[in-house]
Structures are given as C-alpha cells and as structure tokens.
C-alpha cells in the first residue's frame, strides 16, 4: 500500500494506492483553519496486534523517491530534518508489540517491527 497527501488552496487530498493491483482511491476536503504543523506515519491494528512482520517507510526501503517527506514550496523536505519528531512504541497489557527503528542518516526512512 502507498498513501500520500497534498495541500493546496485550503484543500487536502488523500490518495491511497494498492501498488500490487494498481487500484487507487482519493478524497478531498477543505479545511480552512488547518495549522499544518505536524504529520504522522502510522502502523495500526486492533487488539490483538497481528504479526505484521516489519513495515518499511521511505526511499531507503521502498526505492520510491519523494517518500517520507513534507512538501514545502514544491520541495520534498525529509521528515528527519524537522527539529522534533517522535517514534512511539506500541504496547498492550504491558507487552511491547511494535517498535519503530531509528530514522535513517538521511532522515527519509524508518521501519516498524512486530515484536
């Protein structure tokens, strides 16, 4: 699966693509008061967490240019370039279930591994 979001003229558009089948879905919505101060990459499942192996994000793993970045003025700025970002471990009933890796040296890639 691949997903991306664009923003123009107070309108957000979200695209989701099944890269295996080529099928896509998109939806747009206007949010005039959006602050656009944060972004999230989420690996999520309902409890109990299924063993999803490792989910890979960014060009270092996927080979897809322009991934794991925020677009500012037409440029792709790596998420690791921002002064604050936080990796969150998923825990359920005091058992660690999923752990994100460190950000790659170029600030574009990371993974999340099932434990």
N, C-alpha and C positions, 0 to 999 in steps of 0.2 A: 504494500500500500504506500502511496505517496500523497502528501497533502501540502497545500500552500495557501497563503492568504495574501490578498493585495488590498491596498487602501488608496482611494482617490476621491476627491470631492465629497468628503464625509461619508463615503460608502465603502464598506468592507465586502469583499467577495472571497468565499472559501471554495476551493476545489479539492476534491478527493478523487484519486485515480487508483484503480486496481491495475498495477503495472504488469500483471500476468495476463489479464484479459483485455486490457486497454479501455475498459469501461470507465466513464467518468461521471461525476456529479458535481454541480456547483449551485451555490445560493448566494444572494447578495442582500445586504441590509444597510440602511442608512442609520448612522449613529453620530449625530452632530456634536454631542458632548464628549466623545471618546477622548481620553487623555493620551492613549498610545504610549504608555510609559513602561510596559512590560510585555513579555511574550513567554509562552510556556510550551515545552515539548513534553508530552505525557504518554507514558505507557500505563494502561489502567485495565483492571479487570475486577469483576465482582468476586467476593469471597466465596469459596476458597480460590486463591490465585492459582490458575493453571500454569503448568510448567511451559513457559513460552520460549525457553532457551535464552537466547540473547537477541535483543533488538538493537539494530545498528542505525545511527543517525549521522549524517554528514558525508561529505565527499570522500574522506579518507576510507570509509567503509563501502559506500554505495557507488562511487565513481561518478555521481551526478553533480555537476558543477552548480554553484549557486544555492546549495542546500545549507541549512543551519546558519542562516544569516538574517539580519534585519535589513530591509531595503530603505536607505536614506538618500534622497535626492538622486535616485536611479542607480546608486551603488550598493553592492552587497557587502555589508559590514559583518564580519564574523561575530557570533554571539559571545565568544571569549574576549572580544575587545572591549566589552562594556565593563564598567567598574564593579558592578555587582551581578552575580549570578549564583544560584544555589542548587546543588544537587540534593535530592531528598530520597532517603531510603524508605522503601515500603515495608511496614511491619504490621503483623496481625497477631494478636494474642501473644505478644512478647516474642514472636518468632520473626526473624528477618526473612522477607520473602523476595525482595528485588533490590538490587544495588546498582546505582549508576557508577560508571567509571569516571576517572578524571577527564577533564577536557584535553583534547589533543594540543600539541605545542602550537599549532597554527590557529587554535580557537574555533575550529569549524566542526569538530566531530567528537562524539562520545557514544557510549553504549549503555544499555541497562540489562543486567543479567539476573535471571531467576536463580534463587539460592536453594 
